[in-house]
């Protein structure tokens, strides 16, 4: 009898140890974190292994629809078709700017990308950047509303194995500097000095982001929190008021070269950087024709600079975690987003100007950036399986070669 009890006891202990091991293993599968090496370089770790982000921004709006279209519930499941193409290209991450309010649909998309193709998801939140008439970051009730939305997002999706990290905001710092969606407060308005006004707004905004980061860290220790920032603008204030963010997710449009970006960040705010939005459009506004070659050339150049500044490079700054290309498919609705008649036209009119994209800066009024032509995959009005046919551009194949090359430093 004693022998029987001893055997049962050993079996019970073995089962408990097995269950504990499975729990630890499950937890390890969820663990994503930023590691700082002895030489000061940074790398992203996933499941105990280095992970270089090779991503694309994903918003598969079909021809004839605009940003209000609920693609999450599209019966044709565009993410399944796109995921196959992405896997062949070497994509390991997609970036979603903000999840739909349909939780089940969002989980379905995240799970399909991860389970079918091994592609992870960066989930973000706009932090009310597009609220009308402006984001009121100085208003306590506004901040509380946004905080609740962010914490709901984290609570809902933090246990999804496919989630990689969180991005708070996108280019919201521009609202502090009066460039896009400017906002103010009575206290700020009383300050006569414009530079001090900007500093006050930056303090309010980055302090808010830091408070969100600390709250996220309390309930989710398995995923880093990134500050979404347009360029490096305002990061001298982030250093002081948002020290708890794990990394900076920068939106960068500097043409074929990033210049001194990586060193500048290291000197300003010594955090790792994810280039959360890079790209080049495929339309020459000066010659008024599609130019796949120049898009491919610019994107190839951008990726090589990212590789040169990863953690395991000898000569780079070692503070880059990878990059996310803007974007996967063209967006035919974008030039005139509130005019349905234009959503079925692939508009060649430009929305803004950027001299770093020198090949067509001589376009009329220097308007050379074509928002509807940034896709590395073009859309055709011909349908296939209920979806606009996907036509990979030359940039798709150039990046596929770089991302699948053994020298590309991630798996």
Beta strands, then each sheet from edge to edge (+ up, - down):
strand 1: 32-36
strand 2: 42-46
strand 3: 49-51
strand 4: 53-57
strand 5: 93-96
strand 6: 120-125
strand 7: 163-168
strand 8: 225-230
strand 9: 247-251
strand 10: 272-278
strand 11: 283-284
strand 12: 289-290
strand 13: 320-325
strand 14: 377-384
strand 15: 387-392
sheet 1: 1+ 2- 3+
sheet 2: 4+ 5+ 6+ 7+ 8+ 9+ 10+ 13+ 4+
sheet 3: 11+ 12-
sheet 4: 14+ 15-
end
